[in-house]
Amino acid sequence: MNIKTTLLTGLMLVGAASLHAKQAPAFTLTDTNGTEHSLSDFEGKVVVLEWFNEGCPFVKKHYVKGNMQALQTAYTEKGVVWLRIVSSAEGKQGYKSNEQHNATTDKWKVTSTALLVDADGKVGKSYEAKTTPHMFVISAEGQIAYQGAIDDKRSTNADHIPDSKNYVKAALDSLLAGEKVEVARTAPYGCSVKY
């Protein structure tokens, strides 16, 4: 290996390490019940951010059979904060009144900590959220430990879930065990966020 290749490889590794250790952008959003939530409120806790659009078939894949709700329940019971975020602009798919969002939450028996409204898209853009779902796992130190797809099956078929590798579950298990997250980034899949 020549010196140029060695330097380039070293720079790539440093870049990858800094990417994985990126501080999560601060935000304050109001939930569908009128309560404000700031990321700083959850300092010292592991936080999941899930970009959400109830009309997206990729989102429905994880909700119709209770997969996402089971994850939310399992990890919120372990002290994880799970925030769904809707960044759909007014007039676009996914934009709803708070009452409509709450009706879906009840109908689907969603067990996340809160559903936050980001209608101007500022928070979504600060995280570069591209799809619904686009998942972010933030460590207790406030760093993005994982971002990307929920799993490795890029389909709308809920029957594929049992055979998939769930990246969010793996990241949460690692963080809660005090271990390094092995897969820190994947390409998200789903419907585009409707900014």
Secondary structure as UniProt FT lines:
FT   HELIX           3..20
FT   STRAND          28..31
FT   TURN            32..33
FT   STRAND          36..38
FT   HELIX           39..42
FT   TURN            43..44
FT   STRAND          47..51
FT   TURN            54..55
FT   HELIX           57..63
FT   TURN            64..65
FT   HELIX           67..76
FT   TURN            77..79
FT   STRAND          81..86
FT   TURN            90..91
FT   TURN            93..94
FT   HELIX           98..107
FT   TURN            108..109
FT   STRAND          114..117
FT   TURN            119..120
FT   HELIX           122..127
FT   STRAND          131..132
FT   STRAND          135..138
FT   TURN            140..141
FT   STRAND          143..148
FT   HELIX           158..163
FT   HELIX           167..176
FT   TURN            177..178
FT   STRAND          191..192
//
